[in-house]
Amino acid sequence: EALARQRGVDLANMAELNHYIIQHLRESLLVVDGEDRVRLVNGAAKKALAVDGSTSDRPLAELSPRLQAVVQAWRASPSHAATPMLVSADGGTMLIPHIAALGQERPAALMIFLEDQSLIAERAQQSKLAALGRLSASIAHEIRNPVGAMSHAAQLLAESDAIASSDRRLTDIINNNALRISTIVDNVLQLSR
């Protein structure tokens, strides 16, 4: 009896932990039974579908007719079902449903993940910006080296005793423009950071 009682407590703790984890996932998750009645909806899915109140044992078609259509298409042909985009209830987020059968019975219960496409687009944008920053830094470095060499050569030439005063004016022009290019390169590097 003590062992059965302990197993019951362990099972209750595990169920509570599972419930907590599922409800606090960032990803939207729904579970529907073989008759497409909702068995579980986490907080993120409720927000994406603008569901308030109890969802337990409600038909999926009540929560989201478009998602119900996607599920029906998937049930008809799981391997050939297209992956459509759904718009969240607030109209600001594109959702991609990913469906997996739970078990072997037909019709099977389904687990539905609603992937937030805006997060993927945001990650892609961040990746593009990072690549642009690296490219800018690389180009700036490649420009800075020859400009530095030209500037150094102009300074050495200006220090020469054999240079004419008219040629000193040309070395000043080289130095001024090398300084301008260096400032532009510094601004590009600052922007890339």
C-alpha positions, 0 to 999 in steps of 0.5 A: 500500500505504501508503494502504491501510495508513493507511486500515486504521489509520483504520478501526480507530481509528474502530471503536474510537472508535465502540465506546467511545462506544456502550459509555459512553452513558448511554442503553441501546442494543441492536442485533439482526439480522433474526433477533432475535439480539443483535449489540450491547448497551452497558453501560447496556442490560446493567445495565437487563436484568441481563445478564452475560457475553457477549451476542454472537449470543444470541437476544433472547428469552434476554436479555429475553422481554418485549423480544422480544415488543415487537420481534415486535409492532413487526415485525408492524406498525411504524406501529401498534405500541404503546409498552409500558412494561417493568420493568428487571431490578431492578424499580425502573425503567420502560423505554420501548423505541424501535425503529428499523429499520437498512436496507431489507431484510426482516426488518431489523436493529433498533436499540432504545433503552431510555428510562429513564422514571424520569429523565423523571419526575425531570426533570418533578418538578424542573420542577414544584419550580422552578415552585412556587418561582417561584410562591412567590416571586411570591406572597411579593413580591405580599404583601410590597408591601402589607404594607410599605405598611401597616407604613409607614403605621402607623409614620407614624401612630404618629409623629403628634402628633394621635394618641390613646394608645389609637390608638397601641396599634392602630398597635403591633398593625398593626406587630407583625402586619406584622412577623409577615407579613414573617417568614412571607413570608421563610420562604416565600421561603427554602423556595422557594429 
